[in-house]
Amino acid sequence: MSGPTSNHHADHACYADSARQHSVTIRENVQIAKDTFRVRFDCPEIARQIVPGQFVMLRLTGYGDPLLGRPLALYDTVLTEQGEPIGLDVVYLTVGKLTSQLASFTAGQKLEIWGPLGNGFAQRPCDHLVMVAGGIGQTPMMALARQAVGQRRYGQRQQQQEIAACRVTFCYGARTSAYLAGIEDFERLGVDVRVSTDDGSAGHLGLVTEVLAKVLAEQQKSVASGRLQIVCCGPERMMEAVSELAIKSNVPCQVSLETPMACGIGICFSCVTKVRQPDGAWDYRRTCVEGPIFEAEEIVW
């Protein structure tokens, strides 16, 4: 495996070599949309380190099946009354054995987690940050939005001057309105939320990429000046379409890949993705270590 590509950011200190395993206690596990839950647990060690776009691997304490953990993105950190990071919120969709079992867990039960893992979103100054999510792809966007509006600092950035966007728009697509999760959390931050659903039960009837295209058309001045940026997470076909639209519009775009993972620390090579090299060829990169955040134009879809 050759060295990291140009998408790598300043948070290398939070990569797998500094990740730690912890036994944590659930504080709450609540349903926030259809088949969608937010679990909160105390873990100050990770809460002090983690940055938007990173994730943790999670296992159910006392369960041998499934044996492997599952990657869950940071939704947000939990602070004490004094503003100190003490815990994490992660949001998950019940799509398999582990997440279905996790949905039945209650306050006081134990989980095993290790992290923080991955590279996190690059921090870049911009006038307008446009976040695009499909399905459960909204999970890494909450912390990023809170950081972008200057409301919270994360990880090593807690001691740095934050780069806040003047405007944040969230384009969020789901199958139906029942699956839209956490919209109120984003609206409370002053984020401009634009919703689409496949069945027209909420917002725009159609694809979230159509919502994004409308935003880009409305913001031609910011697009032309290079002061608008896109971040994206969701189904692969959606991210590919967003990437094509961003490249066509000459807009910087970062994608957060949802590649299935087994170890989360770069050992098993099960989560590799094709990434373009400077010479035009491509090579494999591990999503868990060299990602999950990549520049859109780097990915070979």
C-alpha angles and dihedrals in degrees: 000000000000126000128292122284129238095276092077117117142201097276098083089125087071095054124117095281089068097037117117135202119235139180106224137185122231114240095184139347112194136172113241101172139353109316087347126117139178116216120194125196138165117253111141093176093063095032090061092051108035123100132192112288096028124110144199130228112234133199131179111247112239096016122111093183116092091030098188125069126241127234114242122182123231109263094180144319123254117230134203120237086267091056097253117143108247108155149008138245117208125179122212141179119224100239104132145020098284097046092043090054092044090057089066094053118108138197112300097031120119133245132185115224136170128194168002091242135175133029106279129218118310113248111232131163114250140154095224128027114195115196117196122193137172123196113325088355089100091078099090093042101074097068091041091053092048090051093046094055089049096246099121141016125214138205117331087350090072087087095044134082108265122234105222125193118230090224136018123196123188118202106193126182130188139163092252139350091264090070097052105112132190098001091141090055090059095043091053088060091056092252116157101238118202113186132197130182132190092230099038093243089133134016122333117010103230142027127349088230087066088056090050092050089054092051091050090049090051092049101048093138093055090044093051093047093050091239096119122082135184131214120186141189132169142074114000096243090052092049091049090053092047090049092051091049092048093048091047089051092044090238121147110246134185121195127203107213121217095204113161111257135198109182103013093210103080100260105108100044091215095127101055123145132191113257127184118242127217090256092057096256122110136233136183121266127189110245092206095056110018089035163340082167117060136163108262095233091055097062120094099211 
